[in-house]
Amino acid sequence: MPFRPRGQGHEPDLAVYMNRIEQKFQSLKTQKRKAFIAFITAGDPDLKTTEDLVVAFDKAGVDIIELGIPFSDPLADGPIIQASYHRALKKGTTVKKIIEKVKRLRLKTSIPIALMSSYNPILQFGEATFALACRQAGIDGLIIPDLPPEEAYHLRKVAAIYDIATIFFVAPTTQDARIRANTKASSGFVYYVSLTGITGTQKAVAQSVVKQIKQIKRFTQKPVCAGFGISTPQQVKDIGRAADGVIVGSAIVKNIEALRGQKNLVYKVSSYVSSLVKSLNK
């Protein structure tokens, strides 16, 4: 069936157009399981390895992939991810190349994929053009840390036309009125930042995280997934008791950096990720 945006021509079969992220959470809810979401920087150490890692993560039981679009001045990212962005940019990674890579990946895997990007690359691409390119490539969601919902009206509108989820943040310092607004604007899931500050691993996840997630759930029925600072199986397990999904990024990127140039990089990183996945739904 040729692609048609919503509202053009006859409405297609819902199953064809239902967002993969939404489908995944529906499936997990039925199975009484939590989502494991893995973040990697697209193009670090190169786009071929990115492709191989996504396929390997799918086989390892990862539920959703976040692909970071490298940018020279990102918001909220700590030194580990910033360094990975620098390496990817030096390799010549671009937004167009990343979208093309996802299109190739769709020949191998149907795992839900969300792009995490600063707003600038999307603005330069053009919001409507970007959303259409994402839909045609099989991208399922957008996470833009420096674009609040009230400034994202047009992007949210064009993304919705193509059934692309727009995922917004709630932080430990977010007040109730803001929680209500951000969760209402989110589709796919709500991204809970489990610590104040930037991304990076931490030795212990605060006990207050579980309480804060329960607070968010007072305002929404949408899945709430926690990220930032989660790196060990025990942390994944603890956070998974309250969250609908757990996001691990910096710890995976750190593993990739440590194994750069080694032939077994994909195997070793996916083995580490597999150990985290297994801890989540024990």
N, C-alpha and C positions, 0 to 999 in steps of 0.2 A: 504494500500500500504506500503510495507516495505521501510525503509529509505535508500536512496542512496545519497551520496554527489553529488554535481554538477560535470558533466564530466564523471560520471561512468554509463555506460548503456544508455538507452534511456532517453531523457530529460522528466521529469515529468510535469504534469499540473502545470502551473505557480502559480495558486492559492494555491496549496498545499505548495509551497516552498517560496512564497513571505513573506518577513520578516514582522512580526506583527506590528513592529514600523512603517515601511513604509506604511503598509495598514492603520494604524490608522491616520497618517497625511493626507493621500489621502482622507480618509473619512471625517476628520475634515475640510479639505479645501472645499470639496463639500458642507458641512453644514455651512461653514463660521464661524467656531468655533475655539477656541484656545485650546491647550492641557493643562490639569492639570496633573503634574507629582509629585508623592509623594515618598519621600525617607524615608525608615525605615531601622534600623539595624537588619539584620537577627539574630535571637536568643535573642533579647532583648524584653521582659524579658525572653522569651523562644521560641523555634521554633514552638510550638503549637500555641502560641499567634500570632506569625508572620504569620502563615497560616490563622488564623482567621481574622487578620487585612487586609490581601491582599483581601480576599473574601469580607469583609465589605467595603473596599475602592472601589472595583469594583462596588458594589451596590450603593455606594455614588456618583458615576459619575467620579471617577478618571480615567484618560485615559491611563497612563503608570505608572508602579511601578519601582522604583529603590531600589534594595536590597543591602545594604551595607555588604560586607564581613568583619567581624571584624579582625583587625590587631593591633599588639601592638605598632607600630610606624607609624601611617598613615600620609600622606602629606595633608596639606590644611584643615584638620578637626579641628574645635575648641573644647573647653572643653566639650560641650554638647554631641557631637558625639563620642569624645574620651572616655568619661565615659560610653557611651552605648556599645562601643566596649569592654571595660574592663568587663562590666557585662556579655556580651554575651560569651566572652572567658572563664570567670569563670564558666559558665554553660556548657562548653564543646562543644561549637559550632565550627564546622570545615567546610571547603570548601565542603567536600564530603556530609556532613549532609545537607548543604544548597541546593546543587544540588538535592539530594534526596527529599527534601521538595518541591522544585519547581516541580519535577516530580509528586508528590502527588497533588500539587495544580492544575496541568493540568487536573485532573479529575473533578475539580470544576469550573475553570475559564479559559478563553482564553485571559485575559488582558495581554498586552505586558509587559514583565519583563526584565529589564536590571540589570546586576550585576555591582556594583561599588566596585572596589578593588584596593589595592596597587598591584604593579607588583610582589612582592616577593611571595605571595601565589600561583600565577599563574605559576611563574617560577619553584617553587618547585613541582607543580602538573605536569608540562610539558605542553608546549603551545598546541601542537597538541592533546594530550590526554584531556586537559581541554576543548578545543573547541568542540571536539566530544562529551564529556560528557554533555556540555551545550546544544548542539543541540538535543541530545537524551532526555534531560530533558524538553526541550521546552523553553529554555532561548533565548531571542531575541537580546540582546545587551550587550556590555562591555564598561565600563567607567573606565579608569585607569589613575588617576591624575598624577602619577609619571613616566609615559611612554610616551614620545613625539613621534609624528608620525614617525620621521626618525629612531627611535630605535625600532619601532613596526612593521617593515616590515614583519617579519615572522608571527607574531601573526595576523596581518591584513590579510595576505594571507590565513592562515588556517581558520580564522573566516569567510572569504568570501566564502570559499568552502562550509561551512555549513549555509550560509545565516544568519550569526550573525553580527549585526551592530557593528562597532567600532566608538565610539563617542569621539571626542577630544575637547579641551577647547580653548576659546579665552577670554582674560582678558582685563580690561580697559587700561592696559599698552602695549598691543600687537600692534606691528607696522604692517603696511599694508602688507609687504612681508610675515610676519608670519601669518597674518589673511588669506592670500591667500593660504598658504601651509596647515594650519590646517583645513580650511574649505574644501579644496580639498580632504584631507585624511579622513575626517569624513564621516560616513554613518549613516543613521537613522535620526540624527539631529546634529546640532552644539551646544555645551554647552557654553553659555556665562556666565562668572563669573561676577556678577553685582557689585562687590566691590573688592578692593584690600585687601588681607589678608586672613583670615581663615573663615570657615563657622561659622554661628551664626546668631541670630536675631539682627536686628538693628531698631532703632526708625523711621528712615526715609530712603527711597530709593532715592539716588541722582537723580536729574532731568536729569543729563547727560546720564543716562542709556538708555533712549529712543533714544537719538541722537547717542549713540554708537552702538546700535542695527541696526539702519538705515545704519551706516557706514559699518557694517559687511555684510549687505544685498547687498552692492555694489559688493561684491566678490562672492556671492553664491546664488543659487536658493533653497538650502536646508533649511529645517526648522531651525530656531534659537530659542533656549529656554534659558531662563534666570533663574539662581539660585544663591544661597548664600545671606543670609540676608533678605529673604522675609518671612513675618510671618502674616500679617494682610490682611483682605479682601480688603482694600483700596490699599495696595501695590500690591496685585495680580491683581486687576483691572487696576491700572496705568501701570504696566509693560506689562500686556496683550494687551495694545493698540498697542505696537510696536512689541513685541515678538510673535512667533508662539506657544510658550508654556511657562508655568511658573512652576518652580521647587521649592517645599517647603520641607525642610528636618529637620533642627535643631528645628524648632518650633514644628513639629510633634513628634520628638524624646523627646523633653522636656515634652510634654504632656504625653507621654508613661511613662516616668520616674516618673512624679508626681502621676500617677495613679497606679503605680506598686503595685500588691497585692490586688487590688480592683476587684471585680467580674464584674463590669460594665466598665472595661478599654476599651474593644473593642468598646462598644456602644458610650462612651464619646469621644474617640479619633476620631472615624469615623464621629461623629456628628460635631466635630470641622472641620475636613477635608471637610465635606459636605458644611459647610458655606463658605469655601474658594473656592470650586468648583463653587458654585452658583454665587459668586461675579465675576468670570472670564468672563463669557459670557453674562453678563447683557446688 
